[in-house]
């Protein structure tokens, strides 16, 4: 499955759970409201975790690229001195 579709489906599921929680709360069905709110909350936390992991992966990759560039520059400077 395409990642964007999967993320969109997860987001839509979380939104639906949030809306269900609000509907059940308005109907004074508090146990059901709490159940759906917990499901929404768990999905929201998971989504934030995945976003942070993706950002961390990107930062680490960028760091490795910059580190390699610095090593190359240092090697070229040392080569010129020799």
N, CA and C atoms as a LAMMPS dump frame, in Angstrom:
ITEM: TIMESTEP
0
ITEM: NUMBER OF ATOMS
246
ITEM: BOX BOUNDS ff ff ff
-5.0000000000000000e+02 5.0000000000000000e+02
-5.0000000000000000e+02 5.0000000000000000e+02
-5.0000000000000000e+02 5.0000000000000000e+02
ITEM: ATOMS id mol type element x y z
1 1 1 N 0.843 -1.178 0
2 1 2 C 0 0 0
3 1 3 C 0.886 1.238 0
4 2 1 N 0.516 2.235 -0.751
5 2 2 C 1.255 3.487 -0.81
6 2 3 C 1.277 4.129 0.575
7 3 1 N 2.457 4.613 0.996
8 3 2 C 2.616 5.171 2.339
9 3 3 C 1.692 6.36 2.57
10 4 1 N 1.541 7.221 1.577
11 4 2 C 0.663 8.384 1.755
12 4 3 C -0.785 7.954 1.971
13 5 1 N -1.209 6.911 1.264
14 5 2 C -2.569 6.407 1.464
15 5 3 C -2.72 5.798 2.85
16 6 1 N -1.683 5.084 3.277
17 6 2 C -1.72 4.464 4.598
18 6 3 C -1.781 5.529 5.691
19 7 1 N -0.971 6.584 5.553
20 7 2 C -0.98 7.664 6.534
21 7 3 C -2.319 8.388 6.536
22 8 1 N -2.867 8.609 5.356
23 8 2 C -4.156 9.275 5.248
24 8 3 C -5.256 8.429 5.881
25 9 1 N -5.206 7.127 5.66
26 9 2 C -6.194 6.224 6.257
27 9 3 C -6.085 6.247 7.774
28 10 1 N -4.862 6.233 8.295
29 10 2 C -4.664 6.291 9.744
30 10 3 C -5.185 7.605 10.303
31 11 1 N -4.91 8.689 9.596
32 11 2 C -5.381 10.001 10.031
33 11 3 C -6.906 10.052 10.023
34 12 1 N -7.517 9.51 8.968
35 12 2 C -8.98 9.49 8.891
36 12 3 C -9.583 8.642 10.004
37 13 1 N -8.936 7.532 10.332
38 13 2 C -9.407 6.674 11.414
39 13 3 C -9.341 7.423 12.74
40 14 1 N -8.245 8.119 12.974
41 14 2 C -8.096 8.883 14.214
42 14 3 C -9.157 9.976 14.308
43 15 1 N -9.414 10.658 13.2
44 15 2 C -10.439 11.708 13.182
45 15 3 C -11.803 11.108 13.477
46 16 1 N -12.093 9.97 12.87
47 16 2 C -13.384 9.307 13.1
48 16 3 C -13.533 8.923 14.573
49 17 1 N -12.462 8.418 15.171
50 17 2 C -12.529 8.032 16.575
51 17 3 C -12.743 9.25 17.467
52 18 1 N -12.104 10.347 17.135
53 18 2 C -12.289 11.572 17.895
54 18 3 C -13.734 12.066 17.79
55 19 1 N -14.268 12.025 16.581
56 19 2 C -15.657 12.455 16.38
57 19 3 C -16.637 11.549 17.11
58 20 1 N -16.395 10.252 17.06
59 20 2 C -17.252 9.321 17.795
60 20 3 C -17.209 9.599 19.298
61 21 1 N -16.021 9.895 19.806
62 21 2 C -15.897 10.216 21.234
63 21 3 C -16.743 11.436 21.572
64 22 1 N -16.699 12.45 20.722
65 22 2 C -17.484 13.664 20.967
66 22 3 C -18.987 13.401 20.869
67 23 1 N -19.372 12.603 19.908
68 23 2 C -20.796 12.269 19.74
69 23 3 C -21.308 11.515 20.955
70 24 1 N -20.552 10.489 21.381
71 24 2 C -20.984 9.711 22.542
72 24 3 C -21.008 10.574 23.804
73 25 1 N -20.08 11.504 23.902
74 25 2 C -20.085 12.4 25.053
75 25 3 C -21.342 13.275 25.053
76 26 1 N -21.706 13.798 23.887
77 26 2 C -22.912 14.626 23.782
78 26 3 C -24.162 13.815 24.117
79 27 1 N -24.111 12.523 23.82
80 27 2 C -25.246 11.643 24.12
81 27 3 C -25.186 11.105 25.553
82 28 1 N -24.202 11.589 26.298
83 28 2 C -23.987 11.179 27.693
84 28 3 C -23.691 9.679 27.828
85 29 1 N -23.098 9.11 26.79
86 29 2 C -22.629 7.72 26.824
87 29 3 C -21.119 7.77 27.087
88 30 1 N -20.819 8.068 28.34
89 30 2 C -19.447 8.398 28.703
90 30 3 C -18.461 7.24 28.57
91 31 1 N -18.902 6.029 28.825
92 31 2 C -17.98 4.891 28.683
93 31 3 C -17.552 4.723 27.232
94 32 1 N -18.506 4.811 26.323
95 32 2 C -18.171 4.703 24.896
96 32 3 C -17.326 5.892 24.465
97 33 1 N -17.658 7.068 24.971
98 33 2 C -16.876 8.267 24.639
99 33 3 C -15.422 8.088 25.07
100 34 1 N -15.246 7.578 26.276
101 34 2 C -13.89 7.361 26.785
102 34 3 C -13.15 6.316 25.961
103 35 1 N -13.845 5.253 25.589
104 35 2 C -13.226 4.193 24.783
105 35 3 C -12.698 4.762 23.466
106 36 1 N -13.526 5.541 22.782
107 36 2 C -13.099 6.095 21.495
108 36 3 C -12.056 7.182 21.662
109 37 1 N -12.15 7.936 22.747
110 37 2 C -11.128 8.949 22.982
111 37 3 C -9.775 8.285 23.217
112 38 1 N -9.753 7.187 23.979
113 38 2 C -8.493 6.473 24.228
114 38 3 C -7.91 5.935 22.921
115 39 1 N -8.775 5.415 22.051
116 39 2 C -8.293 4.916 20.759
117 39 3 C -7.703 6.054 19.939
118 40 1 N -8.396 7.182 19.93
119 40 2 C -7.897 8.359 19.215
120 40 3 C -6.553 8.802 19.801
121 41 1 N -6.493 8.875 21.111
122 41 2 C -5.278 9.325 21.784
123 41 3 C -4.097 8.405 21.473
124 42 1 N -4.324 7.1 21.522
125 42 2 C -3.26 6.136 21.213
126 42 3 C -2.759 6.311 19.773
127 43 1 N -3.687 6.507 18.848
128 43 2 C -3.278 6.701 17.451
129 43 3 C -2.52 8.015 17.284
130 44 1 N -2.936 9.038 18.002
131 44 2 C -2.268 10.332 17.924
132 44 3 C -0.837 10.239 18.449
133 45 1 N -0.68 9.558 19.572
134 45 2 C 0.664 9.363 20.146
135 45 3 C 1.542 8.578 19.172
136 46 1 N 1.003 7.518 18.584
137 46 2 C 1.757 6.705 17.626
138 46 3 C 2.162 7.534 16.412
139 47 1 N 1.257 8.353 15.944
140 47 2 C 1.535 9.212 14.794
141 47 3 C 2.664 10.192 15.11
142 48 1 N 2.613 10.788 16.289
143 48 2 C 3.675 11.715 16.697
144 48 3 C 5.011 10.996 16.823
145 49 1 N 4.974 9.789 17.364
146 49 2 C 6.198 8.993 17.517
147 49 3 C 6.81 8.693 16.152
148 50 1 N 5.979 8.283 15.203
149 50 2 C 6.472 7.973 13.867
150 50 3 C 7.039 9.214 13.187
151 51 1 N 6.392 10.352 13.372
152 51 2 C 6.889 11.592 12.782
153 51 3 C 8.242 11.965 13.376
154 52 1 N 8.399 11.802 14.683
155 52 2 C 9.677 12.102 15.325
156 52 3 C 10.769 11.145 14.873
157 53 1 N 10.42 9.861 14.73
158 53 2 C 11.408 8.886 14.255
159 53 3 C 11.853 9.216 12.834
160 54 1 N 10.922 9.622 12.001
161 54 2 C 11.258 9.991 10.627
162 54 3 C 12.163 11.224 10.611
163 55 1 N 11.834 12.198 11.454
164 55 2 C 12.646 13.416 11.532
165 55 3 C 14.052 13.091 12.029
166 56 1 N 14.141 12.232 13.049
167 56 2 C 15.441 11.823 13.579
168 56 3 C 16.271 11.106 12.511
169 57 1 N 15.629 10.236 11.751
170 57 2 C 16.323 9.526 10.662
171 57 3 C 16.868 10.533 9.65
172 58 1 N 16.063 11.523 9.302
173 58 2 C 16.491 12.552 8.347
174 58 3 C 17.677 13.346 8.908
175 59 1 N 17.613 13.718 10.169
176 59 2 C 18.699 14.487 10.791
177 59 3 C 19.98 13.665 10.829
178 60 1 N 19.864 12.377 11.178
179 60 2 C 21.052 11.514 11.21
180 60 3 C 21.669 11.37 9.816
181 61 1 N 20.817 11.216 8.819
182 61 2 C 21.316 11.094 7.443
183 61 3 C 22.029 12.372 7.019
184 62 1 N 21.427 13.508 7.334
185 62 2 C 22.033 14.797 6.984
186 62 3 C 23.371 14.965 7.706
187 63 1 N 23.426 14.541 8.961
188 63 2 C 24.671 14.628 9.728
189 63 3 C 25.765 13.78 9.079
190 64 1 N 25.419 12.566 8.665
191 64 2 C 26.41 11.686 8.033
192 64 3 C 26.924 12.294 6.727
193 65 1 N 26.033 12.908 5.965
194 65 2 C 26.446 13.547 4.71
195 65 3 C 27.408 14.697 5
196 66 1 N 27.054 15.54 5.961
197 66 2 C 27.912 16.672 6.301
198 66 3 C 29.253 16.206 6.873
199 67 1 N 29.215 15.156 7.674
200 67 2 C 30.446 14.61 8.236
201 67 3 C 31.36 14.093 7.122
202 68 1 N 30.8 13.407 6.146
203 68 2 C 31.586 12.898 5.027
204 68 3 C 32.178 14.049 4.214
205 69 1 N 31.415 15.114 4.038
206 69 2 C 31.915 16.278 3.298
207 69 3 C 33.085 16.929 4.036
208 70 1 N 32.973 17.029 5.366
209 70 2 C 34.065 17.609 6.153
210 70 3 C 35.303 16.732 6.081
211 71 1 N 35.115 15.432 6.147
212 71 2 C 36.26 14.52 6.045
213 71 3 C 36.932 14.649 4.687
214 72 1 N 36.148 14.79 3.65
215 72 2 C 36.692 14.961 2.298
216 72 3 C 37.487 16.257 2.215
217 73 1 N 36.919 17.334 2.756
218 73 2 C 37.614 18.622 2.741
219 73 3 C 38.92 18.548 3.529
220 74 1 N 38.881 17.911 4.698
221 74 2 C 40.091 17.771 5.516
222 74 3 C 41.145 16.944 4.788
223 75 1 N 40.714 15.89 4.112
224 75 2 C 41.637 15.06 3.349
225 75 3 C 42.29 15.873 2.237
226 76 1 N 41.502 16.69 1.544
227 76 2 C 42.034 17.508 0.452
228 76 3 C 43.018 18.548 0.975
229 77 1 N 42.735 19.12 2.135
230 77 2 C 43.648 20.103 2.736
231 77 3 C 44.957 19.414 3.11
232 78 1 N 44.867 18.251 3.733
233 78 2 C 46.075 17.514 4.118
234 78 3 C 46.865 17.093 2.88
235 79 1 N 46.157 16.723 1.822
236 79 2 C 46.813 16.298 0.586
237 79 3 C 47.589 17.476 -0.034
238 80 1 N 46.998 18.673 0.028
239 80 2 C 47.655 19.86 -0.516
240 80 3 C 48.876 20.243 0.302
241 81 1 N 48.847 19.994 1.589
242 81 2 C 49.977 20.336 2.468
243 81 3 C 51.16 19.392 2.235
244 82 1 N 50.846 18.179 1.822
245 82 2 C 51.907 17.171 1.665
246 82 3 C 52.757 17.396 0.451
